Amino acid sequence: MILQRLVGNVYSVLVEILLWIIPIGGFIASGIVLSGWYSSFHIGYALLGLIGGILLDVILFGPLIILFNIRSSLRNIENK
């Protein structure tokens, strides 16, 4: 039981970290790659990468976050 909670907590922290890394990485990578390696950083491309990263977060991690919220709500009901 303790190991289950530990794994669940570590997994939720890992998801939280990835939720921040993906949009930031998309912002930086598309600002550099889409504008070309030898030209300057373009904010328009970077914003497209940021939006793409947020959409990727919603699609990939949205269901997991809903499950985490359900788990938290069930734990609160169980403790009452």
SVG drawing of the C-alpha trace seen along z (x, -y; Angstrom):
<svg xmlns="http://www.w3.org/2000/svg" viewBox="-17 -37 41 39">
<polyline fill="none" stroke="black" stroke-width="0.4" points="0.0,0.0 2.8,-2.4 4.6,-1.6 1.4,-2.2 1.1,-5.7 4.8,-6.4 4.6,-5.4 1.4,-7.4 2.9,-10.5 6.1,-10.2 4.2,-9.6 2.0,-12.7 5.2,-14.8 6.7,-13.4 3.5,-14.4 3.6,-17.9 7.3,-18.3 6.5,-17.2 3.5,-19.5 6.0,-22.4 8.8,-21.0 6.8,-20.2 5.5,-23.8 8.8,-25.4 10.7,-23.0 8.2,-23.7 8.6,-27.4 12.4,-27.2 12.7,-24.5 10.3,-26.0 11.7,-29.5 15.1,-28.1 14.2,-25.3 11.3,-26.8 13.1,-30.1 16.2,-28.4 19.4,-27.5 21.3,-30.5 18.8,-33.3 17.5,-35.0 15.0,-33.7 11.4,-34.5 8.8,-35.0 5.9,-34.1 7.3,-30.6 8.1,-30.3 4.5,-31.1 3.3,-28.5 5.5,-26.0 4.2,-27.1 0.6,-26.6 1.5,-23.2 3.1,-22.2 0.0,-23.2 -2.2,-21.2 0.1,-18.2 -0.2,-18.5 -4.0,-18.6 -4.2,-15.6 -1.6,-13.4 -1.9,-14.4 -5.4,-15.6 -6.9,-12.2 -4.2,-11.5 -4.9,-14.7 -8.6,-13.9 -7.7,-10.5 -5.5,-12.1 -8.3,-14.4 -10.7,-11.5 -8.2,-9.7 -7.8,-12.7 -11.6,-13.1 -12.0,-9.5 -9.3,-9.7 -11.0,-12.8 -14.4,-10.9 -12.7,-7.9 -11.1,-9.9 -14.4,-11.5"/>
</svg>
